[in-house]
Amino acid sequence: MPPPDTANLGFLLAKASQRWNERLARAFAERGHREVRPSYGSVLLPLWESDGLRIGQLAERARLSKQTLTTLVRLCERDGLVTTRRDPADGRATLVTLTGRAQSLGATAAEVVAELETEVERRLSPAGRRALEAALQEVMEI
């Protein structure tokens, strides 16, 4: 069997994700948020849904290891997007909370993502976009 080539599903998924992230980074930079990295979405998106999560909860929702998530939280904290503190209910756990700056960034993120999704729909059609979304959700369960 020959080795995989650039037409294999894994390569295509990786390159599509890379392109999406490049577009996100550029759009945030154009709006004055150059410090916001696409990888921060693993921290910010779950917190926009439910602020004040424990590191373990955040890691689970982001589908990352606690170690990887902890590194991302530190970077987000350095860039003024989240704060951390010990959970008063369990001193061993750390709570992660959005800063006011990150809360207001949510509107910008919604705008940027909507623009990218509109562009996808122009290429795929609304039904194609929904089919892609469903397929990606299935692939994430592998």
C-alpha positions in Angstrom: 0.0 0.0 0.0 1.5 3.4 -0.9 1.9 6.1 1.8 -0.9 8.6 2.2 -0.9 11.7 0.0 -2.3 15.2 0.3 -5.7 13.9 -0.7 -6.1 11.9 2.5 -8.9 13.0 4.9 -6.5 13.8 7.8 -4.4 16.1 5.7 -7.5 17.8 4.3 -9.0 18.3 7.8 -5.7 19.6 9.2 -5.2 22.1 6.3 -8.9 23.3 6.5 -8.4 23.9 10.2 -5.1 25.7 9.6 -6.7 27.9 7.0 -9.7 28.7 9.3 -7.3 29.6 12.1 -5.2 31.8 9.8 -8.4 33.7 8.8 -9.5 34.0 12.5 -6.1 35.4 13.5 -6.1 37.9 10.7 -9.7 39.0 11.5 -8.9 39.5 15.2 -5.7 41.4 14.3 -7.6 43.7 11.9 -10.0 44.5 14.8 -7.2 45.4 17.1 -6.9 42.1 19.0 -3.5 40.9 17.7 -2.8 39.0 20.9 -5.9 36.7 20.5 -4.7 33.4 19.1 -7.1 30.9 17.5 -6.0 28.3 20.0 -7.5 30.5 22.7 -10.9 29.4 21.4 -10.5 26.2 23.4 -10.6 28.3 26.6 -12.8 31.2 25.5 -15.7 29.3 23.8 -16.6 27.1 26.7 -16.3 30.1 29.1 -18.6 32.2 26.9 -21.1 29.4 27.2 -20.6 29.0 31.0 -18.2 31.3 32.8 -16.4 30.2 35.9 -15.5 26.6 35.1 -12.9 24.5 36.8 -9.8 23.5 34.8 -11.1 19.9 34.6 -14.5 21.0 33.3 -12.9 23.3 30.8 -10.5 20.6 29.6 -13.4 18.2 29.1 -15.5 20.7 27.1 -12.4 21.7 25.0 -11.5 18.1 24.4 -8.0 18.7 25.6 -5.8 17.2 28.4 -5.7 19.1 31.6 -2.0 19.8 31.1 -2.6 21.3 27.6 -5.6 23.3 28.9 -3.6 24.6 31.8 -0.9 25.9 29.5 -3.6 27.7 27.3 -5.2 29.2 30.4 -1.8 30.6 31.5 -1.4 32.2 28.1 -4.9 33.6 28.2 -4.3 35.0 31.7 -1.0 36.6 30.5 -2.9 38.3 27.7 -5.6 39.6 30.1 -8.5 37.4 28.9 -9.1 35.2 32.0 -8.3 35.1 35.7 -7.8 32.1 37.9 -8.5 31.5 41.5 -8.9 28.5 43.9 -12.4 27.1 44.0 -13.8 28.0 47.4 -15.8 24.7 47.4 -12.6 22.7 46.7 -9.2 24.2 47.4 -7.6 21.7 45.1 -9.5 23.0 42.0 -8.9 26.1 40.0 -11.7 28.2 38.6 -11.2 30.1 35.4 -13.2 33.3 34.8 -13.4 35.6 31.8 -12.2 39.2 32.3 -14.3 42.1 31.2 -12.1 42.4 28.1 -12.7 38.8 27.1 -16.5 39.2 27.7 -16.6 42.1 25.3 -14.4 40.2 22.9 -17.3 37.7 22.5 -19.2 40.1 20.3 -16.1 40.5 18.0 -15.7 36.7 17.9 -19.3 36.2 17.0 -18.9 38.7 14.2 -15.7 37.1 12.9 -17.1 33.5 13.0 -20.3 34.7 11.3 -18.3 36.2 8.5 -16.3 33.0 8.0 -19.4 30.8 8.1 -21.0 33.0 5.5 -18.1 32.5 3.3 -18.3 28.8 3.8 -22.0 28.9 2.9 -21.2 30.8 -0.3 -18.9 27.9 -1.3 -21.0 25.0 0.0 -24.6 26.3 0.3 -26.4 26.5 3.6 -27.3 22.8 3.4 -23.7 21.9 2.5 -22.5 23.8 5.5 -24.9 22.0 7.8 -23.8 18.7 6.3 -20.2 19.6 6.9 -20.9 20.5 10.5 -22.7 17.2 11.1 -19.9 15.3 9.5 -17.3 17.1 11.5 -19.2 16.4 14.7 -19.2 12.7 13.8 -15.5 12.7 13.0 -14.7 14.3 16.4 -16.2 11.2 18.0 -13.7 8.8 16.4 
